[in-house]
Every structure is written in structure tokens, then in C-alpha cells.
Amino acid sequence: MIDTLVDFSLNKGFDEVAIKREKVKRMQVRFSNSEIDIVKEWNEDVCDIYLFKEKKMYNTIVNTQYAKKAIEEAVKYIEHSPPNPLFIGLNPEKQSYRSKNVEIEDVDLVEYAKESIEGAISKGAKRVAGVAYFNYETTQIATNYNFVEDVNSDVQLVVRAFSHNSVGQWAALTSRKGGFEPREVGEIAGNYATICTKVEEGKEGNYDVLFAPLSFGTLLSYSMRMLSSYYVETQASMFTDLVGNKVASEALTLYDDPTYPLRNSRVADDEGTATKKNKLIDRGVLKNYLHNYSSAKRMNMENTANAGIIAPMPWIINVEAGKREFNDMLSEIKKGLFIVNSWYTRFQNYRTGDFSTIPRDGVFYVEDGEIKSVWRNIRVSDNMLRILKNIVEVSRERNEVAWWGEVMPSVLPYALIKDVKITKAK
């Protein structure tokens, strides 16, 4: 259908056209106080339309049934737009695309919720809350050069377990049948909520911190966005002018990997370029930014197929595993912290990387390898480049996770980071 919209747009006088149509079925089961309270389903069918004429750009997102009308209206609107000097063009090269299999056609989310609640309670949780999602989406990308259809599905589960004194959280995401056990997700959250009964106010200072995949994912998700060439060119990135330089410790090798079977897996970016696994940080050294066709041409770099036609965007974070197990890493902490999750990550300076984030739902003080107490009311207040360079090691275990707006779809290990600055959350 959208290939005919491309022809319609060209006949209206536009030079280049890129249209993305997304048909999404999304189901949600939410639970609180250990009971299911909401069951919902959404169905969407929208077109994201980009039209170009003499380097002028027009973009709109509309319900698919109104796409043709939106294109007709764009004819008059684009005449009043200034040319975009940064736009070189869409990728004109004919593409070939890899094939994909969708494993999950449907799931019983109510059963997922029930099993996760049972798992948390079995570990001593007094009450349990969370949400389960099932997503099934078909994406079509059409330009005046290429056309491709892509299908994805995934199941996501987030569980918060509450005891008398503390809260524990865990999350899982998968696009594979049997990718995770919902009861186990609940058990992990329940264990973090009950593993320690002593609760203390956190103390300011610099500590070695073992970050779980969720909290490590927060750090990397915000860092990944600043690897977009758009933020580099607009001077809103701590990675500006650092390609070829060391930006992290040798323990970190990081990919953007849309080939990994997880939410955001894509065979093509928004301008139809075939996607691939891109190594962005190799043993601490920055290798490339995230590019679309125009930014790669402007910066004389390789196109990484990350359009975002205006701002290139990451797809899936994939961090290479380390050599040691989580328990071994925890046992070596003399005086430090184990942080399960964090949120409200904010940057005081995007250009330098100064930031803060609030640990939550599993913040433990560790002494001589043993959890001694639950800490509350602390904040990580540091510099992201310094954090990345202070990674001591990452674990052999990796988890497929995503959470809220903090952690994008990721495959992540635990990470031990030295000398992390902790302040009070006031």
C-alpha cells in the first residue's frame, strides 16, 4: 500500500519520499497489591511520512487512512519551508535484506502476571506490582529507491516486590519462545526485596559499585543516544570529536545490534538502508557514530543504517560478555554498593557528560563481599565518561532487558565500576 503512496507523492512533485507504516498490536496486563487490575489492548496503524523538494523537508505522522490527504496538504506547506542545508538525500543504493523469523504469535499475559506474583511471594514479598506487555508489529518502509517489510514480536515483564522494609525490582524482555520464565522474574524481584532487613540512610562518598543489568542499562542507554551523529554535530554529546580515542575502559566493547532478536530488531532503517551489527566501542576505543545516509556523507564516515532521517537513533545495545560470574565480582567488593535499578537520569551538561541518577528498588551496601544493609535516599552524581573509563570488568552472565523510558532494549552484563561518586538525594 505505501509503495503506491510513494508514487502518489512523486506525482505531486516531490523529489524524494520515505514512508514508514507501522501496524501494532499491543496488549497489557497490569497488577498491583498482588492482584491483576488492568487488562488492555491497543491496535494502531500509522504512517510516518517524509517528503522532500529542492532540499526542503516536510514530515508528518498520521493514521494510515489519512496518509494521502496529508501528502496533498504537504504540497502547499512545503513551499513555505526553508531548505535544509544538512540534508544530502536519501540512500539511493538498491538494498538487499536479511530474512527474519517471528517466534511469538501470542501469549497469555494474565498467566505471566500470576506466575510472577507467585514467584515474588514465594521469596517472602508481602505484595507485588508490575506490568506485562505483548507487542506484535509489522513495519513497512518505502522510498523511491527501496521497499521492505519487517515483522517483530516480544514479551516484556517488569516486577516490583515489596517487603516491610524495602523494594526489589527485576525486568525481562524476549522475542524468543521460552525466552524467560515469569516465575523466575518474580523470584528475583522478591529476593531483592527480602534479602536484607536492615535499612539505613545512605552515606555520601566514593564507592566501588556493582551495577545490575537494569542500572547499567540506564547508564548505557543515555550514553548510546549521545553516539548519534545528530547530537555530535549539534554539540550536545560528550563523544564529540572523540572517534579513535579511548572513551571507556578496555572492559567495554559495545555494539548497536539490530540483528539481535529483540524489540527494535530491524532489517532496514527509516530510509530503507539494510541494517547490520555495528561495533561502536571496541575495548574502550570509540570507532564510529550512529549515522544515516546524509550524516555519513557530511562526516565522511560509514553509514551505520540508523536513520532516524533527522536524528540517527540506536536500535539495540549489545555488550560483549566478560569472563567472571556475578557472584565472584560481588565477593571482591571490600566496601561498596550493589545497585539493581535507577531512574530519573538527568544531565547537567550533555557536552561534558555530567549527570545524576537515582538508585532504587534494590540498593545494597556491601562489605567484604556480603550485603550488610539496604541503603535509601542516595544519588549517583558523576561524569559519564569518567564512569565508562572506570569500568573494572563486566560479567559473563548477560540479560535481555528493557524498562520504562530508562533502559532501551538491551543485552547487558553486570558491571563493576570503581570510585563512583554517591551523594544524598535531597
Helices and strands as residue ranges (DSSP letters): H 2-11, E 16-32, E 35-53, E 56-63, G 64-66, H 67-77, G 78-80, H 109-122, E 127-143, E 147-162, E 167-174, H 182-194, E 199-201, E 205-211, H 213-225, H 229-233, E 254-256, E 278-282, E 285-286, H 293-299, E 317-319, H 326-331, E 335-349, E 354-367, E 370-376, E 378-383, H 384-389, E 391-403, E 407-424
